[in-house]
Amino acid sequence: QVQLVESGGGLVQAGGSLRLSCTASGRALFNYAVSWFRQAPGKENEFVAAISRGGGATAYEDSVKGRFTISRDNAKDTVYLQMNSLKPDDTAVYYCAADRIYSGRKADYHDCEYWGQGTEVTVSS
């Protein structure tokens, strides 16, 4: 069993930046491909970005391309989501999720093997 924990959320003004982190307990995160999803109030959760176990493959949702960067530091066993040029539409609870096999974009974090409790990001206009 893997427990994922997200951190780094908060309140930021439009145009600002945040870096989210995803760590794991139970089993090392470097064994897993990791994805980020988000769910805005009243909306379905949506895919944001994914990274393979080695970090050599990544995928992004179109609306975050060029603004968000997913990366991982396997020495620290942490996956990051660097979010720049934030917009009010980026306001959501952000979840990290893990799978043993990288498959790029997924529709829903519930389709992943493990997911965390989320960290809230609020972007003010």
N, C-alpha and C positions, 0 to 999 in steps of 0.2 A: 504494500500500500504506500502511496505517495501523497503527502500533504503539501499543497502549494500555498505560498503566501505572497501576496502582492503588497507593495509599498510604494510610496512616493507620490501618491495623489495629493490633491489640494486645490486651493482656489488660486487662479491666475487670471490676469487680464488678457484680453485678446491680443495676439501678437507675441505673447510670452512663451516660455518653454517650461516643460517638466520632464523629468526622467523617472519612469516607473521601473521597478525591479521585481523580479520573480525569483523566489528561492524555494527550496524543497527540503522536506525532512522525510525520513523513511527510506529513501533511495536517492542516490545522487542524480541531480538534474541533467548531468551531461549524458546520461543514458537515454535521454528523450529529446525528440523534436518538441518545440514549444511554440505555441500560438498565443496571440493576444486577441481578445474579443472585447466588445463594449456593448453596453445596453443603456440607451437613453430612456428617460422617464416616458412610459407609455408606448415604447417601441420594442420591437423584437431585437434580440441580441444579434450583432453583426460581426463578421470577421474583420480584423484590422491588419494583422501581420503574422507571419510564421517564419520559423528558422529551423533548419535541419540540425541534427545532433552535432555535426562538425562545424556548423556555421557557414558551409559553402553554398547553401541554397536558401533563398529567402523569397517571400511572396508578400504583396501588399494589396490592400483594398485601394481602388482607384483614387478615392477622395483624400487619402493620406500620402500618396506617393509624392516624394520630393519634400515632404514635411516631417514625416516620421521615419525613424530608423530602428530596426530591430537588430540586436547584437547579443552576443553571449561571451562571457568570460568563464571558460570551463575550469580554470584554476580557482576561481572564486565560486564556481558552481551557481552562477547567477545569469539570468537573461534580462536584458534591458529593453525598454522601449523609450527612445529619445523622441520627444514630441516638441517640435518647433512650430513657430507661426500658428499658434493655437487659435481656433475660432470658437465662437459660442456653440456652433453645431458639434464640436468635439466633446461637449459636456455629456458625461455618461459615467457609469460604473465600469471600470476596466477589469477584465478577468484574464489571468493567464491559464493556459491549459496545456497538457502534456500527452504525447503519444510516443510509443516506441518506434513507430514508422512515420517518417515525414511524408506528407501527402499534399503540402501546399495549402491552398485555401480550403477551409471547411465551412459549412453552412452555420453551425451552431456549436457552442462549446460543449453542449451536452453530448455531442458526437465524439468527443475526445475521451481518452481513458481517465484522465484526472483533471480537475479544475479547482481553482481557489475560491475564496469568498469575495474577492473583488476589492478594488480601491477606487474611491470616488474622485473624479476630476470635474471641476467646475470652472468654466471659462466665462468671465464676465465681459460684457461689451463696453 
